[in-house]
């Protein structure tokens, strides 16, 4: 990958652009917290060729949600589970809305 290719990926939410140290700094947390949410399988950082953890902006947003819950007194494991359940609920609601729209659009209209 050339430098130009890498620069173009900076807008990609899934591009693993952040080292563990930088990610922790951006989130205002510790590297141990990032390891803990990785161990809880909330996020799985990608690894560099040298084996170092790399995080994407998308992963940092998820980590920030967990951090907010932990800051409110929730355990790391529970915070991770809550974030996962919230995401599952949001997806289920989105699918439900789509199905309702499809059902409504397929209903025959009443003739006047």
C-alpha positions as CSV (number, residue, x, y, z in Angstrom):
1,X,0.0,0.0,0.0
2,X,1.4,3.4,-0.9
3,X,1.3,6.5,1.1
4,X,-1.4,7.9,-1.2
5,X,-3.5,4.7,-0.6
6,X,-3.2,5.0,3.2
7,X,-4.1,8.7,3.1
8,X,-7.3,7.9,1.3
9,X,-8.3,5.4,4.0
10,X,-8.3,8.0,6.8
11,X,-12.0,8.7,6.0
12,X,-12.8,5.0,6.4
13,X,-14.5,4.4,9.8
14,X,-13.2,0.9,9.8
15,X,-9.5,1.6,9.0
16,X,-7.4,0.7,12.0
17,X,-5.5,4.0,12.3
18,X,-5.0,4.3,16.0
19,X,-2.5,2.6,18.2
20,X,-3.5,1.4,21.6
21,X,-1.7,4.4,23.3
22,X,-3.4,6.9,21.0
23,X,-6.8,5.3,21.4
24,X,-6.5,5.3,25.2
25,X,-5.5,9.0,25.1
26,X,-8.4,9.9,22.8
27,X,-10.9,8.1,25.1
28,X,-9.3,9.5,28.3
29,X,-8.9,6.0,29.6
30,X,-6.1,3.4,30.1
31,X,-4.7,0.8,27.8
32,X,-5.8,-1.7,30.4
33,X,-9.4,-0.6,29.8
34,X,-9.0,-1.3,26.1
35,X,-7.5,-4.7,26.8
36,X,-10.5,-5.4,29.2
37,X,-13.1,-4.6,26.6
38,X,-11.1,-6.6,24.1
39,X,-11.1,-9.6,26.5
40,X,-14.8,-9.1,26.9
41,X,-15.1,-9.3,23.1
42,X,-16.8,-5.9,22.8
43,X,-14.3,-5.0,20.2
44,X,-11.5,-6.9,18.5
45,X,-8.7,-4.7,17.5
46,X,-6.8,-5.5,14.3
47,X,-3.1,-6.2,14.6
48,X,-0.2,-4.6,12.8
49,X,2.5,-6.6,11.1
50,X,4.4,-6.4,14.4
51,X,1.4,-7.6,16.5
52,X,0.4,-4.3,18.0
53,X,-3.3,-3.5,18.5
54,X,-4.8,-1.0,16.1
55,X,-8.2,0.6,16.5
56,X,-10.7,2.1,14.0
57,X,-12.9,5.2,14.7
58,X,-15.9,2.9,14.7
59,X,-14.3,0.8,17.5
60,X,-13.4,3.9,19.4
61,X,-17.0,5.0,19.4
62,X,-18.1,1.6,20.8
63,X,-15.3,1.8,23.4
64,X,-16.5,5.3,24.4
65,X,-20.0,4.0,25.0
66,X,-18.6,1.3,27.3
67,X,-16.4,3.8,29.1
68,X,-19.4,6.1,29.8
69,X,-21.1,3.2,31.5
70,X,-18.1,2.2,33.5
71,X,-17.7,5.9,34.6
72,X,-21.2,5.6,36.0
73,X,-20.2,2.6,38.1
74,X,-21.1,-0.3,35.8
75,X,-18.6,-3.1,35.7
76,X,-16.6,-3.5,32.5
77,X,-18.2,-6.9,31.7
78,X,-21.7,-5.5,32.3
79,X,-21.0,-2.4,30.3
80,X,-19.8,-4.5,27.3
81,X,-23.0,-6.6,27.5
82,X,-25.2,-3.5,27.7
83,X,-23.6,-2.0,24.6
84,X,-24.0,-5.3,22.7
85,X,-27.7,-5.5,23.7
86,X,-28.4,-1.9,22.8
87,X,-26.9,-2.5,19.4
88,X,-29.0,-5.7,18.9
89,X,-32.1,-3.8,20.0
90,X,-31.4,-1.0,17.6
91,X,-30.9,-3.5,14.7
92,X,-34.1,-5.4,15.6
93,X,-36.1,-2.1,15.7
94,X,-34.7,-1.1,12.3
95,X,-35.7,-4.5,10.8
96,X,-39.1,-4.2,12.4
97,X,-39.6,-0.7,10.9
98,X,-38.5,-1.9,7.4
99,X,-40.9,-4.9,7.6
100,X,-43.8,-2.7,8.7
101,X,-43.1,-0.3,5.8
102,X,-43.0,-3.2,3.3
103,X,-46.2,-4.6,4.7
104,X,-47.9,-1.2,4.4
105,X,-46.7,-0.6,0.9
106,X,-48.0,-4.1,-0.2
107,X,-51.5,-3.6,1.1
108,X,-54.1,-2.9,-1.6
109,X,-55.6,0.5,-1.5
110,X,-59.4,0.7,-1.0
111,X,-61.4,1.7,-4.1
112,X,-63.6,4.7,-3.8
